[in-house]
Amino acid sequence: MIPNGDADAAWFRSRGWWWTFAFALAIVLIAALSDYLGWIVFGIFLYYVARPVSRRLHQRGLSSGTSATVTLVLVVLPFVGVLFVVASLAIVQIATLELTDFDAVLERFLPDVDTDELPTTDMELYPVAEDLATDPRLATVGQWLSGLVGRFLTASYLLFVTFLFAFFLVRDERRLGRWLRTEIVGERPNVTTYLRNVDAGLQSIFFGYTLTILAIVLLAGVVYAGFNAIAPAGLEIPQVLLLAIVTGFASVIPLVGRNIVYASIVGYLALTAIRTDPTGLWFPVAFYVVMGVLFDGIIRTYVRPTLSGRLFPTGLILFAYILGPPVFGWYGIFLGPIVMVVTVVFVQQQLPRLLHADQRTSGTGERE
């Protein structure tokens, strides 16, 4: 509390102006960096991905700078490349889906639909293409390509700056943590505990769940390819890579995420077997037993607890990832989980302390 009387003026002269300057400086920084918020959040995500590996290397004798460099070059950069490749492959797989593929699916699930009415031949698609070719808006395609190149160069530069930001966070994390504990937090054990829990939660979300999704994509792809190797004629699983990616990302949905994918595949295979060769019904049954029972059991019992832990309810994580991009933009996929972790830890740890502060301090006189 600020003292009264002459001490008020003395306090304002000694600290008040500095607090005013601090708020003004914060406003300037927020205004200057607001356009780069997404890249800052992405840098924090890369930091949490790189930190466990960098710490392990540091414990084995490497300096903080060397361990950070090795981690970013040999782990984080390939990791980001894998994420980019997975996303690109998913887009390519969707783009390469032919109309005949949709015809086959419609014939399996909706046999009454007349797929002959769909434009599948060159003669049927030619009028559509001709209309597009004569569209005057295509005259601006050169400008569009020029803008695309400019955006690509800008994004490349910002990605480079983001990697530098993550590098310095990884390299100087001990120095920053020590400065935060001694100069900012001080003797406040509640604040220290809160920050540690937030840090542990972000580590679990960013490092653990990302690895979990990638592991499920890889394992599902291997299993789907193995099933196709033994599949009866005409019962192969379509678009194995795309379905493996969908299986991994569906794991974010609690309880039913992967089961929806399995059920869709089983339904497709079962209808195909019934219409072609009913003796092949053993294949979708075997697929469901392996994926719905064995595979899911391994994921729930070993993969997910080992990689991501159980710090937060899966439903909260789902909403953080789903609502983040619509609310914040593309970087909401990273900022949404951060907001979720900070909020949940506060509600779990600090809110009960605030609500019951009088009861806790009335008898002891201890400061919260």
Helices and strands as residue ranges (DSSP letters): H 6-11, I 12-16, H 17-33, G 34-36, H 37-59, H 64-71, I 72-76, H 77-95, H 99-109, G 115-117, H 122-133, G 136-140, H 141-171, H 173-179, I 180-185, H 189-202, I 203-209, H 210-230, H 240-250, H 257-276, G 278-281, H 282-288, I 289-295, H 296-298, I 299-303, H 304-307, H 314-328, H 332-345, I 346-350, H 351-355, H 357-362
